[in-house]
Each structure stands twice: as structure tokens, then as C-alpha cells.
Amino acid sequence: MANAAEAAALISLSERKGVFLAEAIWTRYMPFSRTIAEIVASGAIGTPNMLTAHLGYPVGTVPRILQPELGGGALLDLGVYTLNFASMYFGADIARIDSACTMSATGVDLQDSITLRYNDGRMAILQATALCANDRHGAISGDRGYLVVDNINNPLQATLYAPDHSVVRTYDAPAQITGFEYQVQACIDAIREGKVETPYMPHAESLRIMQIMDGLRREWGVAFPNDDFRE
């Protein structure tokens, strides 16, 4: 699916036919993602106020990134993980979104900067790039410290820092087979239970994030042939 209209159509079909459907955002299913949420909820960093997430790989010449007809651009390939990182730890109560992008000659986004401002004053600053590698780090900061995640696309370690930047504790993810086993098992469990969705990535959440990405692309002027909001 490349836009919210397609996502909504698939979700409707899934629910009408009673057929399981889930988005394969693998970080949503990883147990270490829940560990990170538990650390934040424990008060270890105090009151969370700011979140940052970066993801970048030098893939800007790959056809699936460059071609609008393939749903190209950094946002759908990379930025979606930054948005999911923000959603997992800061939720959905977004008051305003500000953004900018670098466009390719083919009309897709190659670098994105997205700022989410929440109704309670929190902020999430997200960066995605298909032009270069970056640190892939995520950080959640509060008034009593901050937590740095080594890779938002496959978190294997999180380090808790005190306000003076000294290390308080390091947390390690459980050993993986490939990292995909968690979403496979979640889908197996849901199908066995007769469900059409999984609580790790509910239909409503997939649709909400796709709607955010539609809004960003509309603002940037990045349109796919199958969009219902093309000019």
C-alpha cells in the first residue's frame, strides 16, 4: 500500500472477509521495543519531553526509491520507521507537524526533516535520508536523564544516561534469529485466534501513520500515480 486510500481499502476488505492483515513494521513486534517503553514509563528519565530519531542509508540511486510508480522516496522506505518510533513512545496526540524535504529530479523525497509537536508540549524531531548513512539513533529525553537507542530500525541496545551524561545502565535486547521471528509469531498467534489484526500493529495505527505520510507528501508535492490527492 502506498497511500491511506489503499490502506483503508485493504483494511475494509480484511474486516469484511474476516481475513488477517498486518503491516510488517518489524520493530513494532520486537520485545525490546516494549522494554524501551517500560524504561521510559518507569520514570528512569523523569518526564519525557523530547524525542529524536534518525534513519539513513545511501540508497538514493535504487529504482524503488527513485520511481514514483514504485512508491518511491525516503519517507515510505525510511521515514516510516522514525514515525513509528515516535508513535510507540510519544503516542498520537499530535497538535502540529512541520516538515521539509529534498526532492529528486524524478519527483520523490530523498531527505526529510519532520517535527511533531504534541498537545502537551512534547516534541519529536525525525530525520530520514536516502542520500547518506547516519547514526540510526533514537533518543528519548526527560528532566532526569535520557535514553539512547542504538538503531531505531533494529534496536539491540539502549543506554540510560544521567543529566550529567554519565552512563547509568545499558540494556541489551534478547538474542535474535533474524529479528523477523517476532512478527511471524505474532501473525501465527493472531490467525490461530481467529483475529483479523494484531495488537502489535493494529489496523487503525497503520492507517493513522499512512494518513500522516499522505499529508507530508501532499505538502511536499510528492505524488504517486495511484494517489487520490494528485493535482
C-alpha positions as CSV (number, residue, x, y, z in Angstrom):
1,M,0.0,0.0,0.0
2,A,1.3,3.4,-1.0
3,N,-1.3,5.8,0.5
4,A,-4.1,6.0,3.0
5,A,-6.9,5.2,0.5
6,E,-5.2,1.9,-0.4
7,A,-4.6,1.1,3.3
8,A,-8.3,1.8,4.1
9,A,-9.4,-0.4,1.2
10,L,-7.3,-3.3,2.4
11,I,-8.4,-2.9,6.0
12,S,-12.1,-2.8,4.9
13,L,-11.6,-6.0,2.8
14,S,-9.8,-7.7,5.7
15,E,-12.6,-6.9,8.1
16,R,-15.4,-7.8,5.7
17,K,-13.9,-11.1,4.7
18,G,-12.5,-12.0,8.1
19,V,-9.0,-12.4,6.7
20,F,-5.9,-11.5,8.8
21,L,-4.0,-8.4,7.7
22,A,-1.0,-6.7,9.3
23,E,1.7,-4.2,8.4
24,A,5.2,-5.6,8.6
25,I,6.9,-2.9,10.6
26,W,9.1,-5.3,12.4
27,T,10.2,-3.0,15.2
28,R,6.6,-3.0,16.4
29,Y,6.8,-6.7,17.2
30,M,10.2,-6.8,18.9
31,P,10.2,-7.4,22.6
32,F,13.0,-4.9,23.1
33,S,10.7,-2.2,21.8
34,R,8.4,-2.9,24.8
35,T,11.4,-2.9,27.1
36,I,12.2,0.6,25.9
37,A,8.7,1.7,26.6
38,E,8.8,0.2,30.1
39,I,12.1,2.0,30.9
40,V,10.5,5.3,29.9
41,A,7.3,4.6,31.8
42,S,9.3,3.6,34.9
43,G,10.3,7.2,35.4
44,A,14.0,6.5,34.8
45,I,14.4,9.6,32.7
46,G,11.8,11.6,34.6
47,T,9.1,13.3,32.5
48,P,9.8,12.7,28.7
49,N,9.8,15.9,26.8
50,M,11.8,15.4,23.6
51,L,12.3,12.5,21.2
52,T,14.7,12.3,18.2
53,A,15.0,9.6,15.6
54,H,17.4,9.3,12.6
55,L,17.5,6.7,9.9
56,G,19.6,6.9,6.7
57,Y,21.2,4.7,4.1
58,P,22.9,5.7,0.8
59,V,20.2,4.1,-1.4
60,G,19.1,7.2,-3.4
61,T,20.0,5.6,-6.8
62,V,18.0,2.5,-6.3
63,P,15.0,2.4,-8.6
64,R,12.4,1.6,-5.9
65,I,13.5,4.8,-4.1
66,L,13.6,7.0,-7.2
67,Q,10.5,6.0,-9.1
68,P,7.1,7.4,-8.1
69,E,5.2,4.5,-9.6
70,L,7.0,2.2,-7.2
71,G,6.0,4.3,-4.2
72,G,9.5,5.8,-4.0
73,G,11.1,8.3,-1.7
74,A,12.8,8.3,1.7
75,L,9.5,8.8,3.6
76,L,7.8,5.5,2.8
77,D,11.0,3.5,2.9
78,L,12.8,5.0,5.9
79,G,10.8,7.8,7.4
80,V,8.0,5.4,8.3
81,Y,10.3,3.9,10.9
82,T,11.0,7.2,12.5
83,L,7.3,7.9,12.7
84,N,6.7,4.5,14.2
85,F,9.4,5.2,16.8
86,A,7.8,8.4,17.8
87,S,4.3,6.8,17.9
88,M,5.5,3.9,20.1
89,Y,6.9,6.2,22.7
90,F,5.1,9.5,22.4
91,G,1.7,8.4,21.1
92,A,-0.8,10.0,18.7
93,D,-1.8,13.3,20.4
94,I,-0.1,15.5,17.8
95,A,-1.0,19.2,17.6
96,R,1.1,20.2,14.6
97,I,3.5,18.8,12.1
98,D,6.3,20.9,10.4
99,S,8.5,19.5,7.8
100,A,10.8,19.9,4.8
101,C,12.3,17.6,2.2
102,T,15.0,17.4,-0.5
103,M,13.4,16.4,-3.8
104,S,14.9,14.2,-6.6
105,A,14.6,15.0,-10.3
106,T,12.0,12.2,-10.5
107,G,9.8,14.0,-8.0
108,V,10.2,12.0,-4.9
109,D,11.7,12.9,-1.5
110,L,15.3,11.9,-0.8
111,Q,15.8,13.6,2.6
112,D,13.2,14.5,5.2
113,S,13.0,16.5,8.3
114,I,9.8,16.2,10.3
115,T,8.9,17.9,13.6
116,L,5.9,16.6,15.6
117,R,4.5,19.0,18.2
118,Y,2.2,17.3,20.8
119,N,-0.6,19.0,22.6
120,D,1.2,18.6,26.0
121,G,4.3,20.4,24.7
122,R,6.4,17.4,23.9
123,M,8.3,17.4,20.6
124,A,9.7,14.7,18.3
125,I,12.3,15.6,15.7
126,L,12.7,13.0,13.0
127,Q,15.2,12.7,10.1
128,A,15.3,10.3,7.2
129,T,17.7,10.2,4.3
130,A,18.3,8.0,1.2
131,L,21.4,10.0,0.4
132,C,23.7,9.0,3.1
133,A,24.3,6.8,6.1
134,N,23.6,8.2,9.6
135,D,23.8,7.0,13.2
136,R,20.3,5.5,13.1
137,H,20.0,6.5,16.7
138,G,16.8,7.3,18.7
139,A,16.8,9.3,21.9
140,I,14.1,9.9,24.5
141,S,14.9,12.8,26.8
142,G,13.4,13.8,30.1
143,D,14.1,16.0,33.1
144,R,16.0,13.3,34.9
145,G,18.1,11.8,32.1
146,Y,17.8,10.4,28.6
147,L,17.7,7.0,26.9
148,V,19.7,6.4,23.6
149,V,18.6,3.6,21.4
150,D,21.4,2.3,19.1
151,N,19.3,1.6,16.0
152,I,15.6,2.6,15.6
153,N,15.4,0.1,12.6
154,N,16.5,-2.9,14.8
155,P,17.1,-1.9,18.4
156,L,19.7,-4.1,20.0
157,Q,20.9,-1.9,22.9
158,A,19.7,1.1,24.9
159,T,21.8,3.2,27.2
160,L,20.4,5.2,30.0
161,Y,22.2,8.5,30.8
162,A,22.0,10.8,33.8
163,P,21.6,14.6,33.3
164,D,25.4,14.9,33.6
165,H,25.8,12.5,30.7
166,S,27.3,9.7,32.8
167,V,26.1,6.2,31.9
168,V,23.5,4.8,34.4
169,R,22.8,1.5,32.8
170,T,22.9,-0.4,29.5
171,Y,20.1,-2.6,28.4
172,D,20.6,-5.4,25.7
173,A,18.0,-6.9,23.5
174,P,17.4,-10.7,23.7
175,A,19.4,-12.7,21.1
176,Q,17.7,-12.8,17.7
177,I,17.4,-15.4,14.9
178,T,16.9,-12.7,12.3
179,G,14.6,-10.3,14.1
180,F,11.7,-11.2,11.9
181,E,10.7,-14.1,14.1
182,Y,8.6,-11.9,16.4
183,Q,6.3,-10.6,13.7
184,V,6.0,-14.1,12.2
185,Q,4.9,-15.5,15.6
186,A,2.5,-12.6,16.3
187,C,0.8,-13.3,13.0
188,I,0.6,-17.0,13.7
189,D,-0.9,-16.3,17.1
190,A,-3.5,-13.9,15.7
191,I,-4.5,-16.2,12.9
192,R,-4.9,-19.1,15.3
193,E,-7.1,-17.0,17.5
194,G,-9.3,-16.0,14.5
195,K,-8.3,-12.3,14.6
196,V,-8.0,-10.1,11.6
197,E,-5.3,-7.9,13.1
198,T,-2.6,-8.0,15.7
199,P,-2.3,-5.7,18.8
200,Y,1.3,-5.0,18.0
201,M,0.3,-3.1,14.8
202,P,-3.4,-2.5,14.8
203,H,-5.2,-1.5,11.6
204,A,-6.1,1.9,13.0
205,E,-2.4,2.6,13.7
206,S,-1.3,1.6,10.2
207,L,-4.0,3.9,8.7
208,R,-3.2,6.8,11.0
209,I,0.5,6.8,10.1
210,M,-0.3,6.4,6.4
211,Q,-2.5,9.4,6.7
212,I,0.4,11.4,8.2
213,M,2.6,10.4,5.4
214,D,-0.1,11.3,2.8
215,G,-0.2,14.8,4.4
216,L,3.5,15.2,4.3
217,R,3.7,14.1,0.7
218,R,0.8,16.4,-0.2
219,E,2.7,19.3,1.4
220,W,5.9,18.5,-0.4
221,G,4.3,17.9,-3.8
222,V,5.4,14.2,-3.9
223,A,2.6,12.4,-5.8
224,F,2.3,8.8,-6.9
225,P,0.2,7.7,-10.0
226,N,-2.2,5.8,-7.7
227,D,-2.8,8.7,-5.2
228,D,-6.3,10.0,-4.8
229,F,-5.0,13.5,-4.0
230,R,-3.0,14.2,-7.1
231,E,-3.3,17.7,-8.5
